[in-house]
Each structure stands twice: as structure tokens, then as C-alpha cells.
């Protein structure tokens, strides 16, 4: 990671990538993924890593799928990866997206975490051509919805990285 | 052929379906639809309703066996089994669970069923209207990945990338389904043909899926009754034999946030070989195929993973002409399937496979002896059944 400035999806003229009003993420009631969401608020990307055998895994789980250890910890990932797959939704399936138009979703394989993948939006022109294998980097998008009972949260988005 | 098998031990004696409605248009509530389908299946079998003593369903069906047994006035309920989760992935598995009960002697006459009334209970295709979300969906929904099409589109993108599969294969699957629906008066899309230009000009739901690549959403119910092969011969002239049913998932098929190690898969790579081994048949013996279309891309993966074509041959084999009964080499989804007959969570596809063995399809493959019907491709736990005629038992 190269610091907050370059890794922050600024809320400049374009604002958040998707219109506000989609369901906001909240840590699971069993506490499993709380470290991830807390770190995201600090613009750090965490992923699970087994403290016994070193295997990274995602989504979060209580046990390491390689060695069955319960000692699954969290490590900070570099935030660099490549596009593994993508889609461009056009049809709005939620009222918040009624005037959104097409948007891009990418599945990103992290460079330094045993190939685990994360889902996010690809920042920039929603109609751009997307190339599987293209390098990307994480960009943190802060949200503070003015909705009762909804805490501020940060989404991890992706932008194309230089070669 | 495996030593332990249901092959020859159990038979489908009855099939029943309600009228199939567009989503939200059923005049009946869901539970009543299920009762209607069960009565229709019993009538088809020619058995008195009180013969039924067991129930199997899937996908968290809301219509509980105890309530069904009570409503139907059954003298005894001996077996009530739910296939866990995974959307329509349990359609074949529910029939497999019914067969297992009969073979094991837990019950003698078991119904596999599914009912859907989305007007009463809400839609599959709409995103959740909630202020917050937690657990695995928290890592996808806030990015606009909410509907089933959005959950599965990226597997198809990856299929194209890894194997050079053409998007034209998706179009072929859609055209074949709509072609077959035109001869099927039960089909919701009966009288509404689809041509290539209309497909090409149809709107994107989410690239790479167009409107016609996505299943319908419907109201209705369907039911299948199984009994021992011995008793089946007493009650029907047209027993159809489930040769094998397999269910399951590959290594970490249940990984969340799109982290299945093998991503561009319909989840049949481990179950299909076991299926054929248990049935004692090979892909070359399959005369007609019903392949669950949540989305057309999944059908392409499913056909490959069931050995009915290969990654290399798919672009040549999967053309509309070749998928149409009776002239095509690989007749596919001969009722119109989930795309054009009805989305009854895949149970309609199982019934169509049974109909093909009976010789009563509206798009009959002449002399069909072995039919394959799979369920729920790309989900965590998928399932497939092979059905055969008396002749196929050999």
C-alpha cells in the first residue's frame, strides 16, 4: 500500500461509486468478521491467515480449511491484485439503483494471500472494457449514512493500477 | 456399476403439476397449489391418496409434511425429509431421497414436491430491502451484487476466459428452450416464440447475461411419486426407473464471497462420474437431457461436466439446431425448461425427463430409453438424476 491518499476513493465530484441506499454492511452478530470491518474504517485491508499453517482464506471462517486449526488470525494485505472475473449489471434490482445505470463488479484475486478473492466495484468509467488479469489496487470508500441504526462503514473498491 | 444402487429397485409411478402461472398470478395460495399437485400425481399413478406415507422437498420449502399429511388425511406419516439449501440444487436430490426411503423400507409411497407462490411470499429476483446486512452477503450486496443473476454471472465470464467458450452457446440454449415451449401448452411462453434477432437485441440483465439467458419466475407446484419397482408394476403400465441420483459439491463449493477454488464450474465434476457409475450407463447412452437453467451459462458448464460435450467441442455441439428434438443430436430441455415452460425450481425438468421415458413429451425423442435431469448448477450442493425405461434396466 502506498498511503491513504492514493488508496482512498475520494468523495469528490463523483461521490461513492454506487448510489447511496443499498444495505449497509454490519459485522456479523457472532463477531467473526468484526476485525475486517474495523480495519477497513482505518483504510487497511485485512484477510484471514491461519496462525498454525499460514494458509490465507476468504470469506471469513472460524477454522482453517487446510489444517483445521481454530487459531485463525488476521493479516494486512498489500491491496494489490488482478481481475479474476467481472460482470456489468444493467438491470436495477434495488430501488437505490433505479437511476444508477450500468456499473462494474470485479472479482479480484489478491497478489499476496494464496489467491483469495474479493468482490468490489471497478472505479472509473462503468462502460470501460475490462480485461481479466489486469492489475488493480484497493481504494477505500467511506460511508456515513444518515439513517437511524446504521453505523459509518468503509467499502473496499478497486481501481486499475499501473502495469 | 456400483454394488449399492437404487437401479431397478424403485420406480416413478406418478407425476403431477398445477397450471403454471406468471409470478404473482396464482389464484391459489402456495399450500393449496402443493395439494393440487399431489392430488394430480396420485391420480396419474392411479393410487388412492391415503397410500402416500412420505414427503421430500428442498430449498426450504414452506409447505411442511405434517401439515400436508394432515390436510390429506393420511393414515400415517412415515418419512419427512428436507434437502438442505442451495436454491434449486435439490430438485433431483429430493427425488433421490424419496427413492432411498423406499429402498431402505422407511416408507412405501413417497412424494417429492415443490410449491412456489411468489405473489404470496416475495421474489427471488429482487434485492433485499433492509437497512443493514451481515455475514457473507455483507461482502457482496453493498457492491450491487444482490440477485441470483448477479451472484452467478462472473462464473460464466470466467468460463469464456478459461476455455474459449463462445457466448453463442448461451443463445443456442435459450433458442432451443423457446422452440420446445411452442409445442408445450403447459409452457408459460407457449405462443411466444423467440428468434435470434430478438435474443441479440434483448436487454442486458448483467453482462454476460441477456434477458433470455435468465430463468422465469413463476407460481405453481409439482409432485413426483415413487414406490418400489415391485409395487409400481401393479399400479402402472408406465413405470420409469430412476437409475441413479447423486447430490453434492466439489472441494469447498460452499466457500463464500466467490472463493470456490474451481470457480467456473456448475458443481457436477465430482457427482457426475458417481452418477454414471451407479446407474451403469455412460454419457453416450443418454438420449435426452434436461439441464437446469438458472442461467444459460450454467447449462453449458453442466453439459460439459456431465460428459455430453467437452470444453473443446462445446462451440460446435451447442447450436440451436443440434439441441432441438427430435432432429438434434443432443435434445435439450424439451419442455421449454426453466426459461420458457416454468420455473418450478427445477422439478418441472425432472418431470419432463420422466415424460420422455414414458414417451409422452410434447417434444418426444423417439425411443428415448435414458434421460438425464440435473438441478441447481453453480450452487453449493447440486444434484442429478438418470431415468430409464424397463428396457434400459436390461
Interface residues (C-beta under 8 A of the other chain):
Chain A: X18 X22 X23 X24 X25 X26 X27 X28 X29 X33 X37 X57 X58 X59 X61 X65 X84 X85 X86 X87 X88 X89 X90 X91 X93 X94 X95 X97 X100 X102 X103 X105 X107 X116 X117 X118 X119 X120 X121 X132 X147 X149 X150 X153 X155 X157
Chain B: X125 X126 X127 X128 X129 X130 X131 X132 X133 X134 X135 X136 X137 X138 X139 X140 X141 X142 X143 X144 X145 X146 X147 X149 X150 X153 X154 X155 X157 X158 X161 X203 X204 X205 X206 X207 X208 X252 X255 X256 X257 X258 X259 X263
